[in-house]
Amino acid sequence: MKNLKKSSIPYYLNGTEVFSAESPKSRRNVCYDREGQEARKSVIPENNAIDMAAAMGIEILTEKEYRELQKLGNFDTKTSSWVKTPPDIRKLGGRPLC
């Protein structure tokens, strides 16, 4: 997070780094992973957070990393973000959203 500007989340649009305090619209309304996406019966999202992160060559933040990010500014005040789910929680079907 070396290029992180206060109160903004970096993301890339056409190879250009862009900063936003909220998740971009193109990254909203997605399932956590492919399993969750395929399990949907109706209103199936086109993508999922795990695959989107992998396509960008990154990993989803852990809850601890997300909490550290929150100390740098006001993020996700109108949106929520998926955080990496520990295997024991995944086995129970849970997927944390911050």
QUIUR-V209383 format. One record per residue. N is the residue number from 1. RES is the residue in one small letter. OMEGA is omega in whole degrees, 0 to 359 (999 if undefined). D_LAST is the distance of its C-alpha to the last C-alpha in Angstrom with 2 decimals. Layout:
n=(N;N)
res=(RES;RES)
omega=(OMEGA;OMEGA)
d_last=(D_LAST;D_LAST)
//
This chain:
n=(1;2;3;4;5;6;7;8;9;10;11;12;13;14;15;16;17;18;19;20;21;22;23;24;25;26;27;28;29;30;31;32;33;34;35;36;37;38;39;40;41;42;43;44;45;46;47;48;49;50;51;52;53;54;55;56;57;58;59;60;61;62;63;64;65;66;67;68;69;70;71;72;73;74;75;76;77;78;79;80;81;82;83;84;85;86;87;88;89;90;91;92;93;94;95;96;97;98)
res=(m;k;n;l;k;k;s;s;i;p;y;y;l;n;g;t;e;v;f;s;a;e;s;p;k;s;r;r;n;v;c;y;d;r;e;g;q;e;a;r;k;s;v;i;p;e;n;n;a;i;d;m;a;a;a;m;g;i;e;i;l;t;e;k;e;y;r;e;l;q;k;l;g;n;f;d;t;k;t;s;s;w;v;k;t;p;p;d;i;r;k;l;g;g;r;p;l;c)
omega=(186;180;185;175;180;179;176;178;180;170;184;179;182;177;181;179;181;181;182;177;180;176;178;182;181;181;178;177;175;175;179;184;182;178;178;179;181;181;181;180;179;182;183;178;179;185;176;187;182;179;179;179;180;179;178;181;180;174;176;179;170;178;180;179;179;179;177;177;181;178;183;181;180;181;175;177;179;181;177;179;173;173;182;184;177;182;181;177;179;180;180;179;181;175;183;176;180;999)
d_last=(18.54;22.09;22.30;19.17;20.25;18.93;16.34;16.03;14.26;17.12;17.77;21.15;23.28;26.69;26.58;25.92;23.08;21.34;18.89;16.40;13.90;12.22;11.88;15.52;16.76;17.93;14.50;13.14;14.02;14.02;13.69;12.06;15.63;19.26;19.74;17.25;18.80;22.27;21.65;20.99;24.19;23.81;21.88;21.22;19.06;21.12;18.72;15.81;13.23;15.16;18.47;17.47;16.43;19.66;21.71;20.70;21.57;18.22;15.62;11.86;10.48;10.23;7.79;10.84;11.31;7.99;8.97;12.38;11.59;10.38;13.89;15.56;14.77;12.87;10.31;8.25;10.21;11.27;8.91;5.45;5.27;6.20;6.78;10.34;11.35;14.25;17.45;18.09;14.93;15.79;19.30;18.22;16.50;12.88;10.01;6.56;3.81;0.00)
//
